[in-house]
Amino acid sequence: MRSFGHTKHAVAWLASLWGREYHDLRIILEQQQGLSYVSFSARFQKIAARSAIVTLFGFVGALVGLTSYSAYLSVTRSDLERSHKEIFQALIASSAGLNLPTEELSYSQADMVLLAQTIRERDEEIRSALTQASFDLALENQNLDQRVEDTGLTKEVISIIQSNSGMGGFGRDVEEGSGIASSMTSELKKQDSENQRLRTILDALPARMPVQDYYVTSKFGFRKHPITQKRSFHSGVDMVTRSDDAVFPAKAGLVVLARKYYNYGNSIILRHENGVETLYAHLDKILVKEGDQVNLDTQIGVVGNTGQSTGKHLHFEVSVGGYPVDPYKVISTANYVRQNQKEKR
């Protein structure tokens, strides 16, 4: 309060100096040689006084301005340090997995620059890896797409596999209730999705023939029927074994039929995932029963000559949702893809 009073008196005094009436002033100086005079006109005194007041107020104003600017810098510095701290903490949070000694780092600009550089290098490595992964997937997808084409599967068959349909190809005579059991915004995401689509198709297919050491006597497609001698469509392949007559599943699955089946004689139908079914016909013996789950090591039957047949052989069919497909093409392609997968591992 006292300081305010002093300031008020000082301002009043300066104001009086500014507005007072000045008179000419003569100063007498006594020297050894005599007297001398120094004169100050009223106008000069007025100008000098006002100049001094203006200079004083300018100095005070500058001092106040510098003080205010210093306070502003102090606040700004505080805000900047707080911002740096937040940025630093954010950088630390984003540096997970870099094994940085974060407990030893301070909030200095040099530390933040170092950490930001490390994170940028990591991001560049990740971006490079993603680009390479996308490129590799694209190449793999081209190969898989060609393999799918090699199977000869139609669009309808591929659609059934992709829809994970439970439809079968030989189910017209299978009784229900007989114990039958009823898955990048970016190029990488796009390629990964396409890769999964292609693998879903190929993984659903059987990858091996049901017998070993055999030769084919009749291929898939149109032929002259060996008994009727009429041109007809052969929906599977006929295989004659040279030594071992044991029949194994072409793919793990569920036995949905194990009995005599029309002109096929003793037959077995296995249902696999994605609407795929396999038929094994003209068997001498059936070693499984309907409702059994079988794997690749399960012997399901023995090659024979039952039903409408001209000799001992195995008639083998692959069907997807009711559409017969070429077993040899399907199995050769699926086996090739799976062998490559094993080699990559």
C-alpha positions in Angstrom: 0.0 0.0 0.0 2.9 2.3 0.9 4.6 1.5 -2.4 1.4 2.5 -4.2 1.4 5.8 -2.4 5.0 6.5 -3.3 4.3 5.7 -6.9 1.3 8.0 -6.9 3.5 10.9 -5.5 6.2 10.2 -8.1 3.7 10.3 -10.9 2.2 13.6 -9.5 5.7 15.1 -9.3 6.6 14.2 -12.8 3.3 15.5 -14.0 4.0 18.9 -12.3 7.4 19.0 -14.0 5.7 18.4 -17.3 3.2 21.2 -16.9 5.1 23.8 -14.8 6.0 27.2 -16.2 9.7 27.6 -16.6 11.7 30.8 -16.6 15.1 31.7 -18.0 17.9 30.6 -15.6 21.3 32.0 -15.2 24.0 30.3 -13.1 26.9 32.3 -11.8 30.2 30.4 -11.5 33.0 31.9 -9.5 36.5 31.1 -10.8 40.0 32.4 -10.0 40.0 34.6 -13.0 36.6 36.0 -12.1 33.0 35.3 -12.5 31.3 33.4 -15.4 27.7 32.9 -16.3 25.8 29.8 -17.7 22.3 30.6 -19.0 19.4 28.1 -19.5 16.4 29.5 -21.4 12.9 28.6 -20.2 12.3 26.7 -23.5 15.5 24.6 -23.1 14.5 23.7 -19.5 11.0 22.7 -20.6 12.4 20.5 -23.4 15.0 18.9 -21.2 12.5 18.2 -18.4 10.0 16.6 -20.8 12.7 14.6 -22.5 13.8 13.3 -19.2 10.3 12.3 -18.3 9.7 10.6 -21.6 13.0 8.7 -21.3 12.1 7.7 -17.8 8.7 6.5 -18.8 10.2 4.7 -21.8 12.7 3.0 -19.5 10.0 2.0 -17.1 7.8 0.8 -19.9 10.7 -1.3 -21.3 11.4 -2.7 -17.9 7.7 -3.6 -17.5 7.7 -5.1 -21.0 10.8 -7.2 -20.3 9.4 -8.4 -17.0 6.1 -9.4 -18.7 8.0 -11.1 -21.5 10.2 -12.9 -19.0 7.1 -14.1 -17.2 5.5 -15.2 -20.6 8.7 -17.1 -21.4 8.6 -18.8 -18.0 5.0 -19.9 -18.5 5.8 -21.0 -22.1 8.8 -22.9 -21.0 6.8 -24.6 -18.3 4.1 -25.6 -20.9 6.8 -26.7 -23.3 8.5 -28.9 -20.6 5.1 -30.4 -19.8 4.5 -31.0 -23.5 7.9 -32.5 -23.8 7.2 -34.8 -20.9 3.9 -35.9 -22.5 5.7 -36.5 -25.8 8.5 -38.4 -24.1 6.0 -40.6 -22.2 4.2 -41.2 -25.5 7.4 -42.1 -27.2 8.3 -44.5 -24.4 4.8 -46.1 -24.7 5.3 -46.6 -28.4 8.7 -48.0 -28.0 7.5 -51.3 -26.5 9.6 -54.2 -27.6 12.7 -52.0 -28.3 14.3 -53.0 -24.9 15.3 -49.4 -24.3 16.7 -48.4 -20.9 13.8 -46.0 -20.4 14.3 -45.7 -16.6 17.7 -44.0 -17.3 16.3 -41.5 -19.8 15.5 -37.9 -18.8 13.1 -35.6 -20.5 15.8 -33.8 -22.4 15.5 -32.9 -26.1 18.4 -35.1 -27.0 16.8 -38.1 -25.4 13.5 -37.5 -27.2 15.4 -37.1 -30.5 17.2 -40.4 -29.9 14.0 -42.2 -28.9 12.1 -40.8 -31.9 14.9 -41.8 -34.2 14.9 -45.3 -32.8 11.1 -45.6 -33.2 11.3 -44.2 -36.8 13.9 -46.8 -37.7 11.7 -49.6 -36.2 8.7 -48.3 -38.1 10.8 -48.3 -41.3 11.8 -51.9 -40.6 8.1 -52.9 -40.0 7.0 -51.1 -43.1 9.7 -52.8 -45.1 8.7 -56.2 -43.6 5.0 -55.6 -44.4 5.9 -54.6 -48.0 8.0 -57.8 -48.4 5.3 -59.9 -46.8 2.7 -58.5 -49.1 5.0 -59.1 -52.1 5.7 -62.7 -51.0 2.0 -63.4 -50.4 1.1 -62.0 -53.8 3.6 -64.4 -55.5 2.3 -67.3 -53.4 -1.3 -66.4 -54.3 -0.4 -66.4 -58.0 1.0 -69.9 -57.5 -2.0 -71.1 -55.5 -4.5 -69.6 -57.9 -2.8 -71.5 -60.7 -3.0 -74.7 -58.7 -6.7 -74.2 -58.1 -7.1 -73.7 -61.8 -5.1 -77.0 -62.4 -7.7 -78.9 -60.3 -10.3 -78.2 -62.9 -12.8 -77.1 -60.2 -15.7 -75.1 -61.5 -16.9 -71.8 -60.0 -19.9 -73.6 -58.5 -17.6 -76.2 -56.7 -15.3 -73.5 -55.4 -18.3 -71.6 -54.1 -19.5 -74.6 -52.2 -16.1 -75.1 -50.6 -15.8 -71.5 -49.6 -19.3 -71.4 -48.1 -18.3 -74.4 -45.8 -21.4 -76.2 -47.1 -22.3 -79.5 -45.5 -23.8 -80.7 -48.7 -22.6 -84.0 -50.0 -22.3 -85.6 -53.4 -23.5 -89.1 -52.8 -26.1 -88.5 -50.0 -29.2 -89.3 -52.0 -29.4 -92.8 -50.4 -28.0 -92.0 -47.0 -30.5 -92.2 -44.2 -30.8 -89.3 -41.7 -30.5 -90.1 -38.0 -28.3 -93.1 -38.6 -25.5 -91.7 -36.4 -24.2 -89.2 -38.9 -22.7 -86.0 -37.4 -24.2 -83.2 -38.4 -13.0 -68.1 -39.9 -4.6 -54.8 -44.3 -7.2 -51.3 -45.3 -4.0 -52.5 -46.8 -2.5 -54.5 -49.5 -1.2 -57.1 -47.0 -4.7 -57.6 -45.7 -6.0 -58.0 -49.2 -3.3 -60.5 -50.1 -3.8 -62.4 -46.8 -7.5 -62.6 -47.4 -6.9 -64.0 -50.9 -4.4 -66.4 -49.5 -6.8 -67.7 -47.0 -9.5 -68.1 -49.7 -7.2 -70.1 -51.9 -6.0 -72.2 -49.0 -9.5 -72.9 -47.9 -10.2 -74.4 -51.3 -7.0 -76.4 -51.5 -7.0 -77.6 -47.9 -10.5 -78.9 -48.3 -9.4 -81.3 -51.0 -8.0 -84.8 -50.4 -4.3 -85.1 -51.0 -3.6 -88.8 -51.6 -5.0 -91.7 -53.5 -6.7 -94.4 -51.4 -4.5 -97.3 -52.5 -0.8 -97.7 -53.1 1.1 -99.2 -56.1 -1.7 -99.1 -58.6 -2.4 -98.3 -62.3 -5.4 -96.5 -63.7 -7.6 -98.4 -66.2 -10.3 -95.8 -66.6 -9.9 -92.0 -66.2 -12.4 -89.4 -65.2 -14.7 -88.1 -68.0 -16.6 -89.5 -71.0 -15.9 -93.1 -72.1 -17.4 -96.1 -73.6 -18.9 -98.1 -70.7 -17.1 -101.4 -70.4 -20.4 -103.4 -69.9 -23.1 -101.5 -71.8 -20.6 -100.2 -74.5 -22.5 -96.9 -74.6 -20.8 -93.6 -74.3 -21.3 -92.4 -70.7 -19.7 -90.1 -68.1 -17.3 -91.8 -65.8 -17.4 -89.8 -62.5 -14.3 -91.2 -61.0 -11.2 -93.2 -61.7 -10.7 -97.0 -61.7 -7.5 -98.3 -60.1 -6.1 -101.8 -60.2 -3.7 -102.6 -57.4 -0.5 -104.5 -58.1 0.2 -105.9 -54.6 -1.6 -104.4 -51.6 -5.4 -104.3 -51.8 -5.8 -102.3 -48.6 -8.0 -99.2 -49.0 -7.4 -96.1 -46.9 -9.2 -92.7 -46.7 -8.0 -90.1 -49.1 -8.8 -87.6 -46.3 -9.9 -87.9 -42.7 -13.7 -87.9 -42.4 -17.0 -89.4 -41.3 -18.4 -92.7 -42.7 -21.9 -91.8 -44.0 -22.4 -95.0 -46.0 -20.9 -98.5 -45.6 -22.9 -101.1 -47.5 -24.0 -102.3 -50.9 -24.8 -99.2 -53.0 -26.6 -99.7 -56.4 -24.3 -101.0 -59.1 -21.2 -99.9 -57.1 -21.5 -103.1 -55.0 -19.9 -102.9 -51.5 -19.2 -99.2 -51.1 -18.1 -96.6 -48.6 -18.8 -92.9 -48.6 -16.8 -90.6 -46.4 -17.9 -87.0 -45.7 -15.2 -84.4 -45.2 -15.3 -80.7 -44.4 -16.5 -78.0 -46.8 -18.9 -80.2 -48.7 -16.3 -82.7 -49.9 -17.2 -86.4 -50.1 -15.3 -89.4 -51.4 -16.7 -92.8 -52.7 -14.9 -96.1 -52.6 -16.7 -98.8 -54.6 -16.6 -102.5 -55.7 -15.0 -103.4 -52.4 -14.4 -107.0 -51.4 -14.7 -106.1 -47.7 -16.0 -103.2 -45.7 -14.0 -102.7 -42.5 -15.9 -99.7 -41.0 -19.5 -98.9 -40.2 -21.6 -95.8 -40.7 -21.0 -93.1 -38.1 -17.3 -94.0 -37.6 -14.7 -91.2 -37.7 -11.7 -92.3 -39.7 -8.2 -90.8 -40.2 -5.5 -91.4 -42.8 -4.2 -94.5 -40.9 -7.6 -96.2 -40.8 -8.0 -99.1 -43.2 -11.6 -98.8 -44.4 -11.8 -101.7 -46.8 -10.3 -104.2 -49.3 -10.2 -103.9 -53.1 -12.7 -106.3 -54.7 -15.0 -107.1 -57.6 -18.6 -106.6 -56.3 -21.4 -104.9 -58.1 -21.4 -104.1 -61.8 -17.7 -104.7 -62.5 -15.5 -106.4 -65.1 -12.7 -107.3 -62.7 -11.1 -106.6 -59.4 -10.4 -102.9 -59.0 -11.3 -99.8 -56.9 -13.7 -97.2 -58.3 -12.8 -93.9 -56.5 -14.8 -90.7 -56.8 -14.4 -87.2 -55.3 -17.5 -85.0 -55.1 -18.1 -81.4 -53.9 -21.7 -80.5 -53.1 -23.0 -83.0 -55.7 -20.5 -82.0 -58.4 -18.1 -84.8 -59.4 -14.5 -83.6 -59.9 -11.4 -85.3 -61.4 -9.8 -87.2 -58.4 -6.4 -87.3 -60.1 -6.2 -83.6 -60.8 -7.6 -82.7 -57.4 -5.3 -85.0 -55.4 -2.2 -84.2 -57.5 -2.6 -80.5 -57.0 -3.5 -80.7 -53.2 -0.6 -83.1 -52.6 1.9 -80.7 -54.4 0.7 -77.7 -52.4 1.0 -79.6 -49.1 4.4 -81.0 -49.9 5.6 -77.4 -50.6 4.2 -76.2 -47.3 6.1 -78.9 -45.4 9.4 -78.0 -47.2 8.9 -74.3 -46.2 8.6 -75.3 -42.6 
